[in-house]
């Protein structure tokens, strides 16, 4: 029943009028509202980065959380419901995604949604631990592309940096 509700919401969003455009600017701009950004960036994942946690996150991404519907099986933002969404769902393989945000920001958007986009909040469907497990799983998409870290340290222990630093969004 819970999955049916999530699927119905995504279906409605996919065929509804397009959402209001997101804030203009760099496509890597934060999707956490400015007045909540410091709060979100301060959040730290309380779960261990164990294989069990990542596997749990994977199950939630593909199941109860229904992330796969918009972000796709491979996390490239090309899910079944992604067509026509403006802005497009995030591509978790893009190196800039990980260099421009913290795990706390990702958690905040999953829990509360993202104003000006089709991303709804899942705080009523997922527990905080479930959201954090999904955040750990999302790092697998970055690891597959060799992009580790972010504003903090990734699983590899390396800091984000490189080509996008000059374009870093505060």
C-alpha positions as CSV (number, residue, x, y, z in Angstrom):
1,X,0.0,0.0,0.0
2,X,2.8,2.4,0.9
3,X,4.5,1.8,-2.5
4,X,1.2,2.4,-4.3
5,X,0.9,5.8,-2.7
6,X,4.4,6.8,-3.6
7,X,3.9,5.6,-7.2
8,X,0.6,7.5,-7.4
9,X,2.3,10.7,-6.2
10,X,5.1,10.3,-8.8
11,X,2.5,9.6,-11.6
12,X,0.6,12.7,-10.7
13,X,3.8,14.8,-10.7
14,X,4.9,13.3,-14.0
15,X,1.7,14.3,-15.8
16,X,0.8,17.5,-13.9
17,X,1.7,20.9,-15.0
18,X,5.5,21.4,-15.0
19,X,6.8,22.6,-11.6
20,X,7.9,26.1,-11.1
21,X,11.4,26.6,-12.4
22,X,14.2,26.1,-9.8
23,X,16.4,29.0,-8.8
24,X,18.3,30.3,-11.8
25,X,22.0,29.9,-11.9
26,X,24.5,27.1,-11.9
27,X,22.9,23.7,-12.3
28,X,24.7,22.5,-9.3
29,X,23.1,25.1,-7.1
30,X,21.9,23.8,-3.7
31,X,18.3,22.7,-3.6
32,X,18.0,23.3,0.1
33,X,16.4,26.7,0.8
34,X,19.0,29.3,1.7
35,X,17.6,29.8,5.2
36,X,18.0,26.1,5.9
37,X,21.4,25.5,4.2
38,X,23.6,25.9,7.2
39,X,21.3,23.6,9.2
40,X,21.4,21.0,6.5
41,X,25.2,21.2,5.9
42,X,25.7,20.6,9.7
43,X,23.9,17.2,9.6
44,X,26.1,14.2,9.8
45,X,25.2,10.6,8.8
46,X,24.9,8.7,12.1
47,X,25.0,5.3,10.3
48,X,28.1,3.3,9.7
49,X,29.2,3.0,6.1
50,X,28.9,-0.8,6.3
51,X,28.0,-3.1,3.4
52,X,24.8,-3.9,5.3
53,X,23.8,-0.2,5.5
54,X,24.6,0.3,1.8
55,X,22.6,-2.7,0.8
56,X,19.7,-1.5,3.0
57,X,19.9,1.9,1.2
58,X,19.9,0.1,-2.2
59,X,16.7,-1.8,-1.3
60,X,15.0,1.4,-0.2
61,X,16.2,3.3,-3.3
62,X,14.7,0.7,-5.5
63,X,11.6,-0.1,-3.3
64,X,9.9,1.9,-0.5
65,X,11.7,5.2,-1.3
66,X,10.8,4.9,-5.0
67,X,13.9,7.0,-5.9
68,X,14.4,4.8,-8.9
69,X,11.3,6.2,-10.5
70,X,12.9,9.6,-11.2
71,X,16.6,9.0,-10.7
72,X,16.7,5.8,-12.6
73,X,18.2,2.3,-12.0
74,X,21.7,3.7,-12.5
75,X,21.2,7.0,-10.7
76,X,21.7,9.1,-13.8
77,X,18.4,11.0,-13.5
78,X,16.7,9.0,-16.3
79,X,14.0,7.1,-14.4
80,X,10.6,6.3,-15.9
81,X,9.0,9.4,-14.5
82,X,11.9,11.8,-15.2
83,X,10.8,12.7,-18.7
84,X,9.4,16.2,-18.8
85,X,10.5,17.2,-15.3
86,X,12.1,20.6,-15.2
87,X,14.6,20.7,-13.6
88,X,15.6,17.2,-14.3
89,X,16.2,14.8,-11.4
90,X,19.8,14.9,-10.1
91,X,22.4,12.7,-11.8
92,X,24.3,11.1,-8.9
93,X,27.2,10.2,-11.3
94,X,28.0,13.8,-12.0
95,X,31.2,14.8,-10.3
96,X,29.8,18.3,-9.5
97,X,26.9,16.8,-7.5
98,X,29.3,15.4,-4.9
99,X,31.7,18.4,-4.9
100,X,28.9,20.9,-4.3
101,X,27.0,19.4,-1.4
102,X,27.2,17.6,1.9
103,X,25.5,14.4,2.9
104,X,23.4,16.6,5.2
105,X,22.0,18.5,2.2
106,X,21.2,15.3,0.4
107,X,19.4,14.0,3.6
108,X,17.5,17.3,3.9
109,X,16.2,17.2,0.3
110,X,15.1,13.6,0.6
111,X,13.3,14.2,3.9
112,X,11.8,17.6,3.1
113,X,11.7,17.9,-0.7
114,X,13.1,20.6,-3.0
115,X,11.0,23.7,-3.6
116,X,10.7,24.6,-7.3
117,X,11.2,21.0,-8.4
118,X,9.2,17.8,-8.6
119,X,11.2,16.4,-5.7
120,X,8.7,15.8,-2.9
121,X,9.7,15.2,0.7
122,X,9.7,11.6,2.0
123,X,9.9,12.4,5.7
124,X,6.4,10.9,6.2
125,X,7.2,7.7,4.4
126,X,10.9,7.0,5.4
127,X,12.5,7.1,8.8
128,X,15.6,9.2,9.3
129,X,17.7,6.0,9.4
130,X,16.2,4.9,6.1
131,X,17.0,8.3,4.5
132,X,20.6,8.1,5.8
133,X,20.9,4.5,4.4
134,X,19.8,5.8,1.0
135,X,22.5,8.6,1.3
136,X,25.1,5.9,1.9
137,X,23.9,4.0,-1.2
138,X,24.0,7.1,-3.4
139,X,27.7,7.3,-2.8
140,X,28.0,4.0,-4.8
141,X,27.0,5.9,-7.9
142,X,29.8,8.4,-7.3
143,X,32.3,5.6,-6.5
144,X,31.4,3.8,-9.8
145,X,32.5,6.9,-11.7
146,X,35.6,7.5,-9.7
147,X,34.2,10.6,-8.1
148,X,34.6,10.5,-4.3
149,X,33.9,12.9,-1.5
150,X,32.2,16.2,-1.7
151,X,32.4,19.2,0.5
152,X,33.5,16.7,3.2
153,X,35.2,13.3,2.8
154,X,33.8,10.5,0.7
155,X,34.2,6.8,1.4
156,X,37.6,6.9,-0.2
157,X,38.8,9.5,2.3
158,X,39.7,11.9,-0.5
159,X,38.4,15.4,-0.5
160,X,36.4,16.7,-3.4
161,X,38.0,19.2,-5.6
162,X,39.3,19.7,-9.1
163,X,37.5,21.0,-12.1
164,X,34.5,22.4,-10.4
165,X,36.1,24.2,-7.5
166,X,36.2,27.6,-9.2
167,X,32.4,27.3,-9.8
168,X,31.7,26.1,-6.3
169,X,28.3,27.4,-5.1
170,X,28.5,28.7,-1.6
